[in-house]
Amino acid sequence: MMNMTGKVVTAAMMASLLLLTAGCEETGKPGTSSKPSAATENPAPKLNTPVPTAPAVSGQTEVKLYFPNEAGDSLGSVKVSVPVEDKYTAAAKELVAGTKEPGLTAIFPKGVKVLSVKVEGNLATVDFSKELTHKFVGGSTGEQMLVSALVNTMTEFPEIERVLITVEGERIETIAGHLDTGEPFARPTGLVQ
Amino acid sequence: MRRGIWPRILILAALCLWLLPALALAASTRKVTSFQSQVVTEGRQTFLRIEIGMNGPIKDYEVKGDGILNPNRLTIDIDKAEKGDVRAEIPLDRKFAKTLRFLDTGKKLRITVGMQAPASDRNYRVYTLEKDRHAGKPHRLIIELYGEGGRRGHVSGLKGRTIVVDPGHGGSDTGAVGVGGLREKDITLEVASKVRDILENSGVKVVMTREDDRDVYGPTATDAQELQARVDYGNFTPNVDVFLSIHCDAFTSESSNGTSTFYYPKTWLDALLAQNLQEAMIEHGDRRDRGIHEARFYVCRHSTMPAALVELAFITNYVEGNLLADEDFQDEMAQGIAEGLANYFAASGT
C-alpha cells in the first residue's frame, strides 16, 4: 500500500494523520524536541523562516502553529509567543486568527471562535462556535487541511496526543460532509519533516 | 485378416452415408442479402452503423483488428457464409472508415473494413441481430464504427457488477460554492448521472443515492443521518461491489487545483480502487495529479464494501471551476471513472 501512496509523498503524510485515531499509541510525538522549524518538503514552498517574535518575556511561551500552503497539499509552520497560563486556548485562537506568512493560507472560516480548550489526560477537546461548520469553505482538501493544522498545532504540546473537535459543546460527525470527526484525531508520524 | 477388413469397410461406408445429409446441411451457406450503412446520433455519440443482412442466422464469426501490419484494418470472418450478390467493395462515410470489402475465401466470408484509425475495442463494435419479422428485417451482422474519440458510454469488464454512485451533497447542502456561484451539489449530480449512464450501458446495476437535487435523508437531518443514509444505500443493497462518492474539491486558496481520490483502508481493496480511479481520471481529465489519500472519510469508512471518494477538480479554482461546468470535461471525467472501475475489477480479481 505504501508504494501506491508513496507516489505523492505529501499525500501519504497528510493521509496518515486523518487515519490515526485514539488507539494509536505508537504514534510518535515529534516537534517537542530540538527539531528545526517546520516547512514541508517540495512542492511546498520553503517556509522555514519563523515569524519574528518578541524576545521571550517571562510568562510567555513560544508555540508552533501549522497552516496549509496555498496548494493545499502540505503544512508549514509559524512560531508565535503566547501567555503560559492559557497556552492551549491561546494557541488555538492564534491558529484560527490565521497568518500573513507568505505561501501559507488561512483555513478556518470567517467569524469562527474558539470557545474553550480542555485538556484531560492526553486528549485536548477544542470547542468551536457554530461558524466552524456553518461558514466552512472547502471540500475534502479544505477539511483535511483544517483538521491537520489543528491537530499538528495542539500536539506540539508534549502532553497532548489526541484532539477532539466539538461545536458548542457537542461532538460533530463532520465539518463539511467528508471527514468523520466523531472521534479524536492523533498526530501521525512523518507528517511534518 | 481378410475377414477382419471387410466389416470395417462396411461400417465406414455406412457411416459416410449417414453423415452425408449432415455434411450437406453444413455446406449450405448463408448469403448476404442486403447492405445498409448510415450515420447515427445517439445522445452525444455519433457513429456509423453498418447492417449486413443474411438469409439465415449468423452463428460463428470472428472479429479481429489486423495488428501491426494493417492496424487500420478490421476483419470479420463469418463461417459458412458467402458474398451473394452484393458489391465486393463499398465506399463508406469517410469520417468513420474508407471502404468495406467482401471476399469469399471458400469456407468463410471475409469482411474487411478500412478504418481511419487503428482498430481497437474503443472504436468499433460488432454484434448480430436475429430476424425481426415485425420490422421486416433479416438476420443481421451489425458493425458500428466510432470516429475520433472512440466509443462513449460503454466500458467493457463491468457487466454484472453492482455499484452505488453517490453524488456528493444536495438539497439543503450545496457543498462548496465556487467561481461564478457554481454549486458543488449540481456538478456532482451531473457527473454522477453521466457515470450512471455509462455504467448501465456497460451492464452494471447502478444504485444512485440521489437522482435529483435533494437531501438523501431529509432537509432537517443531522450530518450523521445524512451521511449514514448514503452509506445505507450500499450496505442494505445486496452484493454491492463498490461504493463511489463523487465530489468537487474546494480550498480557501484559489490557486489550489487538481484531482484526488480518498479512501479508508478497510481492506487492501480500498487503496486499489482509489489508485485505479485516480489514474483513469488523470488520463481523461488531464488535471494535476494530487494522488490518492488515506483519510477517515465518513462514507468510505462506514461502507461495508470497497469505497472511494473522488474529488474531480477544484470548484474554487478559476480554470477548474469553468472546466467542471463544461460538459465535455464532465464526459471525460465520467468516462475516466467508469474505466477506473473496470481497471479496478481487473486488477483485484474479485
Interface residues (C-beta under 8 A of the other chain):
Chain A: M1 M4 T5 K7 V8 A11 A12 M14 A15 S16 L18 L19 T21 P68 E70 A71 G72 D73 T105 A106 I107 T133 V137 G138 G139 S140 T141 G142 Q144 M145 I172 E173 T174 A176 G177 H178 L179 D180 G182 F185
Chain B: G168 H169 D173 G175 A176 V177 E184 T222 D223 A224 E226 L227 H247 C248 D249 A250 F251 T252 S253 S255 S256 N257 S260 F262 Y264 P265 W268 A271 L272 Q275 D289 R290 G291 I292 H293 E294 A295 R296 F297 Y298 R301 H302 L309 E311 F314 I315 T316
